[in-house]
Amino acid sequence: MDGNPEERARLHAVVEGRVQGVNFRYYTVRTARRLGLTGWVANRWDGTVETVAEGPRAALEAFLDFLHEGSPAARVTRVNARWERPTGEFTDFTVRYL
């Protein structure tokens, strides 16, 4: 999905490392809202954090950069990300509980 940075897209990512218990979800919500994205973030049972975000491609690229860094106390070791077609199903960016 290359092209226009204003083109709407969807990013689905799973973040590995020390990402639970370090305010990762809080910083993810804050960053996503600042970038004007919609979607969600959740802790998974296996210790990873999963997120789905929709918005302009350029904002999602910045969000992906954030995911590689995480919150100040986080230690991200890997981000498994894939680009998908946006669905427009979200109205805000929230924490989900899986």
mmCIF file of the C-alpha atoms, coordinates in Angstrom:
data_MODEL
# 
_entry.id   MODEL 
# 
loop_
_atom_site.group_PDB 
_atom_site.id 
_atom_site.type_symbol 
_atom_site.label_atom_id 
_atom_site.label_alt_id 
_atom_site.label_comp_id 
_atom_site.label_asym_id 
_atom_site.label_entity_id 
_atom_site.label_seq_id 
_atom_site.pdbx_PDB_ins_code 
_atom_site.Cartn_x 
_atom_site.Cartn_y 
_atom_site.Cartn_z 
_atom_site.occupancy 
_atom_site.B_iso_or_equiv 
_atom_site.pdbx_formal_charge 
_atom_site.auth_seq_id 
_atom_site.auth_comp_id 
_atom_site.auth_asym_id 
_atom_site.auth_atom_id 
_atom_site.pdbx_PDB_model_num 
ATOM 1  C CA . MET A 1 1  ? 0.000   0.000   0.000  1.00 0.00 ? 1  MET A CA 1 
ATOM 2  C CA . ASP A 1 2  ? 2.288   2.778   -1.167 1.00 0.00 ? 2  ASP A CA 1 
ATOM 3  C CA . GLY A 1 3  ? 1.116   6.151   -2.309 1.00 0.00 ? 3  GLY A CA 1 
ATOM 4  C CA . ASN A 1 4  ? -0.459  9.334   -0.999 1.00 0.00 ? 4  ASN A CA 1 
ATOM 5  C CA . PRO A 1 5  ? 0.507   10.130  2.633  1.00 0.00 ? 5  PRO A CA 1 
ATOM 6  C CA . GLU A 1 6  ? -3.055  11.412  3.183  1.00 0.00 ? 6  GLU A CA 1 
ATOM 7  C CA . GLU A 1 7  ? -4.522  8.131   1.941  1.00 0.00 ? 7  GLU A CA 1 
ATOM 8  C CA . ARG A 1 8  ? -6.380  6.368   4.743  1.00 0.00 ? 8  ARG A CA 1 
ATOM 9  C CA . ALA A 1 9  ? -4.937  3.065   5.848  1.00 0.00 ? 9  ALA A CA 1 
ATOM 10 C CA . ARG A 1 10 ? -5.058  0.558   8.704  1.00 0.00 ? 10 ARG A CA 1 
ATOM 11 C CA . LEU A 1 11 ? -2.116  -0.714  10.726 1.00 0.00 ? 11 LEU A CA 1 
ATOM 12 C CA . HIS A 1 12 ? -2.357  -3.932  12.743 1.00 0.00 ? 12 HIS A CA 1 
ATOM 13 C CA . ALA A 1 13 ? 0.645   -4.518  15.011 1.00 0.00 ? 13 ALA A CA 1 
ATOM 14 C CA . VAL A 1 14 ? 1.793   -6.807  17.810 1.00 0.00 ? 14 VAL A CA 1 
ATOM 15 C CA . VAL A 1 15 ? 4.583   -5.405  19.978 1.00 0.00 ? 15 VAL A CA 1 
ATOM 16 C CA . GLU A 1 16 ? 6.970   -7.741  21.789 1.00 0.00 ? 16 GLU A CA 1 
ATOM 17 C CA . GLY A 1 17 ? 9.373   -7.104  24.665 1.00 0.00 ? 17 GLY A CA 1 
ATOM 18 C CA . ARG A 1 18 ? 8.839   -5.582  28.100 1.00 0.00 ? 18 ARG A CA 1 
ATOM 19 C CA . VAL A 1 19 ? 5.601   -3.880  27.100 1.00 0.00 ? 19 VAL A CA 1 
ATOM 20 C CA . GLN A 1 20 ? 3.128   -4.748  29.885 1.00 0.00 ? 20 GLN A CA 1 
ATOM 21 C CA . GLY A 1 21 ? 3.133   -3.020  33.261 1.00 0.00 ? 21 GLY A CA 1 
ATOM 22 C CA . VAL A 1 22 ? 5.133   -0.072  31.850 1.00 0.00 ? 22 VAL A CA 1 
ATOM 23 C CA . ASN A 1 23 ? 2.284   2.295   30.815 1.00 0.00 ? 23 ASN A CA 1 
ATOM 24 C CA . PHE A 1 24 ? 2.608   1.162   27.196 1.00 0.00 ? 24 PHE A CA 1 
ATOM 25 C CA . ARG A 1 25 ? -1.149  1.286   26.561 1.00 0.00 ? 25 ARG A CA 1 
ATOM 26 C CA . TYR A 1 26 ? -1.463  4.772   28.101 1.00 0.00 ? 26 TYR A CA 1 
ATOM 27 C CA . TYR A 1 27 ? 1.295   6.183   25.878 1.00 0.00 ? 27 TYR A CA 1 
ATOM 28 C CA . THR A 1 28 ? -0.131  4.368   22.855 1.00 0.00 ? 28 THR A CA 1 
ATOM 29 C CA . VAL A 1 29 ? -3.572  5.927   23.351 1.00 0.00 ? 29 VAL A CA 1 
ATOM 30 C CA . ARG A 1 30 ? -2.025  9.363   23.929 1.00 0.00 ? 30 ARG A CA 1 
ATOM 31 C CA . THR A 1 31 ? 0.131   9.098   20.800 1.00 0.00 ? 31 THR A CA 1 
ATOM 32 C CA . ALA A 1 32 ? -2.671  7.762   18.602 1.00 0.00 ? 32 ALA A CA 1 
ATOM 33 C CA . ARG A 1 33 ? -5.068  10.513  19.669 1.00 0.00 ? 33 ARG A CA 1 
ATOM 34 C CA . ARG A 1 34 ? -2.406  13.189  19.129 1.00 0.00 ? 34 ARG A CA 1 
ATOM 35 C CA . LEU A 1 35 ? -1.925  11.840  15.596 1.00 0.00 ? 35 LEU A CA 1 
ATOM 36 C CA . GLY A 1 36 ? -5.688  11.820  14.953 1.00 0.00 ? 36 GLY A CA 1 
ATOM 37 C CA . LEU A 1 37 ? -5.932  8.044   14.672 1.00 0.00 ? 37 LEU A CA 1 
ATOM 38 C CA . THR A 1 38 ? -8.803  5.764   15.635 1.00 0.00 ? 38 THR A CA 1 
ATOM 39 C CA . GLY A 1 39 ? -8.645  2.158   16.829 1.00 0.00 ? 39 GLY A CA 1 
ATOM 40 C CA . TRP A 1 40 ? -7.581  0.307   19.959 1.00 0.00 ? 40 TRP A CA 1 
ATOM 41 C CA . VAL A 1 41 ? -4.709  -1.158  21.987 1.00 0.00 ? 41 VAL A CA 1 
ATOM 42 C CA . ALA A 1 42 ? -4.790  -4.204  24.287 1.00 0.00 ? 42 ALA A CA 1 
ATOM 43 C CA . ASN A 1 43 ? -2.547  -6.382  26.429 1.00 0.00 ? 43 ASN A CA 1 
ATOM 44 C CA . ARG A 1 44 ? -2.508  -9.987  25.223 1.00 0.00 ? 44 ARG A CA 1 
ATOM 45 C CA . TRP A 1 45 ? -2.257  -13.073 27.405 1.00 0.00 ? 45 TRP A CA 1 
ATOM 46 C CA . ASP A 1 46 ? 1.213   -13.877 26.033 1.00 0.00 ? 46 ASP A CA 1 
ATOM 47 C CA . GLY A 1 47 ? 2.779   -10.638 27.319 1.00 0.00 ? 47 GLY A CA 1 
ATOM 48 C CA . THR A 1 48 ? 2.620   -8.758  24.024 1.00 0.00 ? 48 THR A CA 1 
ATOM 49 C CA . VAL A 1 49 ? 0.572   -5.663  23.174 1.00 0.00 ? 49 VAL A CA 1 
ATOM 50 C CA . GLU A 1 50 ? -1.723  -5.643  20.132 1.00 0.00 ? 50 GLU A CA 1 
ATOM 51 C CA . THR A 1 51 ? -3.000  -2.534  18.393 1.00 0.00 ? 51 THR A CA 1 
ATOM 52 C CA . VAL A 1 52 ? -5.150  -1.671  15.397 1.00 0.00 ? 52 VAL A CA 1 
ATOM 53 C CA . ALA A 1 53 ? -5.115  1.919   14.150 1.00 0.00 ? 53 ALA A CA 1 
ATOM 54 C CA . GLU A 1 54 ? -6.725  3.713   11.225 1.00 0.00 ? 54 GLU A CA 1 
ATOM 55 C CA . GLY A 1 55 ? -6.050  7.126   9.759  1.00 0.00 ? 55 GLY A CA 1 
ATOM 56 C CA . PRO A 1 56 ? -3.883  8.932   7.227  1.00 0.00 ? 56 PRO A CA 1 
ATOM 57 C CA . ARG A 1 57 ? -0.907  6.852   6.075  1.00 0.00 ? 57 ARG A CA 1 
ATOM 58 C CA . ALA A 1 58 ? 1.611   9.503   7.210  1.00 0.00 ? 58 ALA A CA 1 
ATOM 59 C CA . ALA A 1 59 ? 0.136   9.551   10.732 1.00 0.00 ? 59 ALA A CA 1 
ATOM 60 C CA . LEU A 1 60 ? 0.218   5.746   10.853 1.00 0.00 ? 60 LEU A CA 1 
ATOM 61 C CA . GLU A 1 61 ? 3.900   5.782   9.838  1.00 0.00 ? 61 GLU A CA 1 
ATOM 62 C CA . ALA A 1 62 ? 4.598   8.103   12.795 1.00 0.00 ? 62 ALA A CA 1 
ATOM 63 C CA . PHE A 1 63 ? 2.543   5.797   15.043 1.00 0.00 ? 63 PHE A CA 1 
ATOM 64 C CA . LEU A 1 64 ? 4.585   2.805   13.867 1.00 0.00 ? 64 LEU A CA 1 
ATOM 65 C CA . ASP A 1 65 ? 7.774   4.699   14.744 1.00 0.00 ? 65 ASP A CA 1 
ATOM 66 C CA . PHE A 1 66 ? 6.349   5.234   18.246 1.00 0.00 ? 66 PHE A CA 1 
ATOM 67 C CA . LEU A 1 67 ? 5.540   1.518   18.590 1.00 0.00 ? 67 LEU A CA 1 
ATOM 68 C CA . HIS A 1 68 ? 9.213   0.690   18.047 1.00 0.00 ? 68 HIS A CA 1 
ATOM 69 C CA . GLU A 1 69 ? 10.104  2.934   21.015 1.00 0.00 ? 69 GLU A CA 1 
ATOM 70 C CA . GLY A 1 70 ? 7.105   2.570   23.326 1.00 0.00 ? 70 GLY A CA 1 
ATOM 71 C CA . SER A 1 71 ? 6.694   4.188   26.715 1.00 0.00 ? 71 SER A CA 1 
ATOM 72 C CA . PRO A 1 72 ? 9.776   5.430   28.612 1.00 0.00 ? 72 PRO A CA 1 
ATOM 73 C CA . ALA A 1 73 ? 9.958   2.243   30.752 1.00 0.00 ? 73 ALA A CA 1 
ATOM 74 C CA . ALA A 1 74 ? 9.255   -0.171  27.873 1.00 0.00 ? 74 ALA A CA 1 
ATOM 75 C CA . ARG A 1 75 ? 11.865  -2.256  26.086 1.00 0.00 ? 75 ARG A CA 1 
ATOM 76 C CA . VAL A 1 76 ? 10.513  -3.110  22.639 1.00 0.00 ? 76 VAL A CA 1 
ATOM 77 C CA . THR A 1 77 ? 12.304  -6.049  21.037 1.00 0.00 ? 77 THR A CA 1 
ATOM 78 C CA . ARG A 1 78 ? 10.092  -6.557  17.972 1.00 0.00 ? 78 ARG A CA 1 
ATOM 79 C CA . VAL A 1 79 ? 7.093   -5.076  16.186 1.00 0.00 ? 79 VAL A CA 1 
ATOM 80 C CA . ASN A 1 80 ? 5.142   -7.359  13.868 1.00 0.00 ? 80 ASN A CA 1 
ATOM 81 C CA . ALA A 1 81 ? 3.142   -4.949  11.708 1.00 0.00 ? 81 ALA A CA 1 
ATOM 82 C CA . ARG A 1 82 ? 0.953   -5.381  8.680  1.00 0.00 ? 82 ARG A CA 1 
ATOM 83 C CA . TRP A 1 83 ? -0.947  -2.902  6.545  1.00 0.00 ? 83 TRP A CA 1 
ATOM 84 C CA . GLU A 1 84 ? -4.611  -3.552  5.880  1.00 0.00 ? 84 GLU A CA 1 
ATOM 85 C CA . ARG A 1 85 ? -7.554  -1.827  4.242  1.00 0.00 ? 85 ARG A CA 1 
ATOM 86 C CA . PRO A 1 86 ? -9.335  0.614   6.592  1.00 0.00 ? 86 PRO A CA 1 
ATOM 87 C CA . THR A 1 87 ? -12.898 -0.239  7.607  1.00 0.00 ? 87 THR A CA 1 
ATOM 88 C CA . GLY A 1 88 ? -13.914 3.035   9.253  1.00 0.00 ? 88 GLY A CA 1 
ATOM 89 C CA . GLU A 1 89 ? -15.404 1.088   12.180 1.00 0.00 ? 89 GLU A CA 1 
ATOM 90 C CA . PHE A 1 90 ? -13.775 3.175   14.945 1.00 0.00 ? 90 PHE A CA 1 
ATOM 91 C CA . THR A 1 91 ? -14.738 6.609   16.274 1.00 0.00 ? 91 THR A CA 1 
ATOM 92 C CA . ASP A 1 92 ? -11.970 7.026   18.883 1.00 0.00 ? 92 ASP A CA 1 
ATOM 93 C CA . PHE A 1 93 ? -8.773  5.345   20.058 1.00 0.00 ? 93 PHE A CA 1 
ATOM 94 C CA . THR A 1 94 ? -9.346  3.257   23.198 1.00 0.00 ? 94 THR A CA 1 
ATOM 95 C CA . VAL A 1 95 ? -7.956  0.523   25.433 1.00 0.00 ? 95 VAL A CA 1 
ATOM 96 C CA . ARG A 1 96 ? -9.536  -2.870  24.834 1.00 0.00 ? 96 ARG A CA 1 
ATOM 97 C CA . TYR A 1 97 ? -9.516  -5.767  27.253 1.00 0.00 ? 97 TYR A CA 1 
ATOM 98 C CA . LEU A 1 98 ? -9.072  -9.111  25.495 1.00 0.00 ? 98 LEU A CA 1 
# 
